[in-house]
Amino acid sequence: MLTKNYYDILGVNKNASENEIKTAFRTLSKKFHPDIGGDSEKFKEISEAYSVLSKEDKRREYDNGGLRNFGPAPSHFSNAFANFFNMGQHFRRPDPLAPKKGRTIVLEHEVSLGTLLFGGEIDINLSFEDVCIECGGRGAKNVSVCDTCNGSGQITESKSGNGMLFMASSTCPNCRGRGFSGKDICNSCHGSGVVNNTKIVVVEVQKNSKDGCTLCALGEGGSGLNGGSPGDVLIRLIMKYPDIEMLTDKEKNILRKIWLYSAGHNLVYTVG
């Protein structure tokens, strides 16, 4: 006699279809998988049953009494299905409503030689897509984690054929991949969660700054999501070469002295 009744283990009858067996295994796996606190021994048992009943040739031989003591499914089989159901820690997605730092803006800005040498303030004009303040970047009010994808932003469909399971993922149609949904579309961003933002950031250039150096304006970047901190602005300074013809004799004299001093002291302003 056979030592185990695989149909009973999966809770299906002997005439169960391929889809019924797959559905039963999927349901039991979600309940007993050890990664979510389930019974590891029970999971091995249902994996063993499924490894036989899901394959037409093995199922036929099992039904005819020709196979005994299949043994537990190999570890790679269990791991594969853990990945299939996205139950492993590695596949768990972050909370879509958790705080996130705002966008960091990186740009280049031309400054005069005098500003690099003697220092001074410069105005940086910014224009960028930013989080909509009205709805907090969510596109709607009264938002919650999407029921369709459970916050992952993706939906997974399984297909079977030739005794194998195939998984295909696509963007969740309910939340459009954002992981959350809500009612009352925001009037400011029309549901996109972003708006155009313009601002002027004033930064201080220290004297004797080098061509190509980078300044950081902390907290002047994009707005944070869900209460997260704002991003920063990184400005790479590019020296604007003076037009010699436009300089006065006095300015040319000063520039000549700076050049001679730099050459005599082997001072080189490098880019980067």
N, C-alpha and C positions, 0 to 999 in steps of 0.2 A: 504493500500500500504506500501511497504517497504520504510523506511525513507532514506536509503543509497543504492547506487548501488556499491557494492564492486568490481565488474568487472571493472567499469569505474575508480574507485580509483586506481586500480593496472594497468590500461591501457591494459587490455586483453579482449578478447571476451568471451562469455558465454561457448563456446566449448573448451576453452583453456585447454591444458593438465596440468598434475601435474608439470612437469618440466618447462613449460612456466610460470605458476603461481609463482613457486619458483624463477625463473630467474628474473621475474618482481619485486618481493619483494626485492630481493638482490640488484638489480640496484637502486631502489627507496630508500632503506635504506642507501646505500652509499651516496646518494645525500642529504637526509633530516635528517640523524641522528644528534641529538643535540650535541653529543660529537665532531663533526667536524664542528660545526657552522650552522647546518641545522635548519629547522623549526620543533620544538618539537610537535606542534599540528598536523602538516602534518604527522610526523612520527607515532604518536599515531593512526592516521586514517588508514594509510597503514598497521600498525601492527594489528589493529582490523580487517581489511579486510582479511589479510592473515591468522589470527587465525581461521577464518571461512572457507575460500576457500581451505585451505591446508588439512582440515580434511574431509574425504569422507562423513561421516554421517551428519556433520553440513552443508556441501555444498549442499547435497541432500535436506535437510530440508529447507535450504535457497532458493534453486531454486523452491521449491514447495510452497513458500510463508508462511511457517509455523513458521519462526523465525523473530522477529522484535526487533529492538533496542538492539543489542548485547552489546553495550557500549564499551568503550575503553578497549584495552588489558590490563591485569594486569601488574603492574610494573615489576614483576619478569620475565614476558615474554619479555619485552623490554630489560631488563638487560641481559637476556640469549642471545638474538640476538646481543647485543652490544659485548658480549664476542665472539660470533660465528664469527663475522666479524673482531675481533681484533681491534675494534675502540676505546675501552676504554683507558684512560691514562695508566692504570696498564699494558696493554699488548703492549704498544709501545716500540719497541726495540731501543737501543742506535745506533747512527750513526756508521756504521762499519768502516768509515774512520776517526773517531775522534781520537785525540791523546790518547795513553794509556801508562801508566808507564810500564817499563820493568819488567822482572821476578826477584823476590827476591830469592836468593839462600841460603839455610839453610844447614849447615854441622857441623860436629864435627872434632876437631883437637887435637891430643895429644901434650902436652908440658911437659917439665921437671919440677920437683919440684923447681929447681933453678930459672927457668924463671918466675914461679908464684910468688916466694918470692921476687926476685930481679928485675924483669921486663926485657924487651928486645924486639927486633923485631923478628917476625916469618914470614916465607914465606908460603903462601897458594897457592897450585897449583890447579887451577880450570879447569874442562873440562865439558862442557855442551852444549845443543842445544840452539842456539841464533838466534835472528832475522837476516835474510839475509840483509846485508848493501846495497848490489847492487840494490835490488828491494824494500827495506824497509819492508820486510816481506809479501809482497803482492803476490809474485810468478810470477808477470808479470809487464809489463810497461803499461802506459796509462790506468790505472784502473778507474772504475766508479761504482757507486751503481748498483747492479744487477737489470736488468729490469724484470726478471722473478719473483723474490720474493720481490722486492722493498727494499732490504737491510736487510730483516729479517732472511735470511738463511733458511727459511722454506716455503714450499708451502702447501696450504690448499685445500683439495678437499671435496666437500659436496655430500652426497648421501641421498636419501629419500626412505622412506618405511613405510607403515602403517600410513601415515599422519604425519610422523616425519622426522626431518632433522638430519643427522649425519655428523660430521666433523672429518676428518682424516688429520693429518699433517705428512709431511715427509721432509727429507733434500732436499734442492733445487738442482736439477741435474746440473744446469747451473753454479752455483758458488761453489758447494760442501759445502754449509752451511756457507761460509765465509761472505756472504752479499755483495760481490763486485766481479766484473769480469774484465778481461783486455786482451789485445792482447800482442804478443811478449813474450813468456815464458822466464823467467830469466834463463840464462845459469849457474849462480853460484849455485842456489838451485834447478834447474830443475822443478820449479813451486811449490815447497813445501813451500817456504817462510822462511825456517829455514836452518841453517848451523851449523856444529860443531865448537865450539870456545874453545880455550885454552888460559889461561892467568895466570900470577902470581900476587897475591895481597899481598903487604907487610903491616902488621898491627903491631901496638905497644901494647905490654902487659904492663900494669902498675904494679909496684911492689906491693906486698901484695895482688895480685889477688886471688880469691877463685877458687878452683876446681869446675867446672861446670858453671862458669860465662860465659856470652855471650858478644862478641864484635861485633860491627857493622861497616862495611866498606861502607860508604855512596857512592852511585853512581857507585859501582864496579860490580853490577849484570848484568842482561841481558839488551840488548838495548831496548829502547822504540819503540813503534809503532806509525807511522804517526806523528813523531816529539815529541812524549812523552818523559818524563824524564827516565833515566836509573834506573834499580832496584838496590837493595842493596845486600850485602852479610852479613849474620849472622853466626858467628863462635862460637860454644860452646866449651870452652876449657876443655879438659879432662886431668887430671894429669897422667903422665906416672910414675909409681912407679919405683924408682931406684933399680938396682940389687946390693944388699949389698956386694956380693962377688967381684964385680968389683970396689968398692970404695977403695980409699987409706985410710990409718989410719987418715990422716988429715981430709978428707971428712967425714969419719965416726964420728969423733969428732964434727965437725960442725953440722952434722945431729942430733947427740945426744943432743947437746946444744939446738938446735931448738925445739926438742921434749920436753925436760925438761922445756923450757921456755913456750911452748904452754900449757903443762899440768898444770904448776904452775899458769898461768894466765887464765886458763879455755878457751883457744882459740880453737875453733872447726871450721874446714873448711868443710862446708856442700856442698853437691852436689845439684845443681839446684838453 
